[in-house]
Amino acid sequence: MAPNEPTFDEIISKIQSCSDTAAITKTLAPFLNNLSEQFFSARSQDQADPVDALSPAVHSFAYLHFLVYRCKASHGFHPALLEKVWAFVTTCDGEQVRLASDKALSFAEALVNMATESQQPIIAIRPLATFIQRLQISPGQLTMIHPLLAKTCLLAQSFKDIVPILDSDISDVNPVQTHINYKDFLLYHYYGGMIYAYLKKFDRAVEFFKLAVSAPAEVASAIQVEAYKKYILTSLLHYGKVPVLPKYTATSVQRCLKMQCGPYSDFAMAYEKKSNIVIKTELEKIKTLLIRDKNYGLAKQCMEALHRRNIQDLTRTYLTLSIEDITSFIGLGSEPEGARRVEGIIVRMIESGAVFATISHEHAGGMVSFLDDPNHHNNTGTMDMINSQIQKATAITSSLVAMDQAISSMPAFFNRGSQLWDRVGVPTDEADYGMHMGYDAYADEESLF
């Protein structure tokens, strides 16, 4: 400690005397800001750890300051430090932590850096997820930790702890309370869409990408452009077509998307024709671009989804078809293993309830008999589900209006030079976004069904 700095006992006493919001803001915050960084990682002359004299629940504001510098100075996780981290994130006072939002973000980032240096990013996931819950005023509130958690889960390919957070729709975007910015909103929904796509929950992936793309903007963000590319592919997977973007999507954004995502739009138009040959040709044409964007895995899954939709179309016309005929109808008749592949697709569709059918091998090659849906959807359960969805849609509409107003008031929204496209349409800081994560998260060959 510097000669002119107070002693450990004086500092701890000062911290312990400031536990209410007013005292923390007026007295403790400036006091701690004037201390040297070395103090927060040092020990007293008798080798006692000052943190041990503090309660993470009662003295959360000061405890956070200690953890920030200790996590930054640590190379990899140490059991003693991890114990203090866990004690803090499980018991800290959210109101106190929100008074030091910059330190809260620094703590979360240092936590991820420690885990990454240990080549175990998964270690940071549960503490971050727990920390978010302590920070939030309500379950639907977006915090500045949300995008960091989502990115870390993608890097670790571990999603158990973030799915409940993602499933809780964002209904509160409050920069004053949480100090989030425009980029936080975009990145959280972009990464969240990637996670849902990885989990093959394509309906949710489409919604998350749409929220990123349609966010209020004066000019298009690089994040929005990348989100739109994945919006196209996940829409094809879930709907078989690309829904029109909401009317409130900024005209400048739509213009930029049309210019930057032309090859993806061409692929979508070819896809909607449901021609196996046409789509394969278009896919091959943009293969290099898809690989560069780490989207080739998603595009390949679109081919499997096309076969599924073509089979579903056949159920509306035929009662019985041979597997050989089905293989020919959907454009796989020229492939040596086409019939076996088609039978596998049908079996998985039957198991998932996508079609109702039976397969008989009494005839050479096998015959498929298509059946009617046994559920007539005329029961009270179906009506309850419809009413629930209507109520949910109404609530989402109200929250979207509020979010639109909140996002439009964020400083970064008005800054054309911050995280946006420059005049020639080149991403300004794509590496910072980590938009491609360094791998194709969807490159597996596993079937969708």
Secondary structure by P-SEA (a helix, b strand, c coil): cccccccaaaaaaaaaacccaaaaaccaaaaaaaccccccccccccccccccccccccaaaaaaaaaaaaaaacccccaaaaaaaaaaaacccaaaaaaaaaaaaaaaaaaaaaaaaacccccaaaaaaaaaaaacccccccccaaaaaaaaaaaacccccccccccccccccccccccccaaaaaaaaaaaaaaaaaacaaaaaaaaaaaaaacccccccaaaaaaaaaaaaaaaacccccccccccccaaaaaaaaaccaaaaaaaaaaaaccaaaaaaaaaaaaaaaaaacaaaaaaaaaaaaaaaaaaaaaaccccccaaaaaaaaccccccaaaaaaaaaaaaaaaacccccccccccccbbbbbbccccccccaaaaaaaaaaaaaaaaaaaaaaaaaaaaaacccccccccccccccccccccccccccccccccccccccc
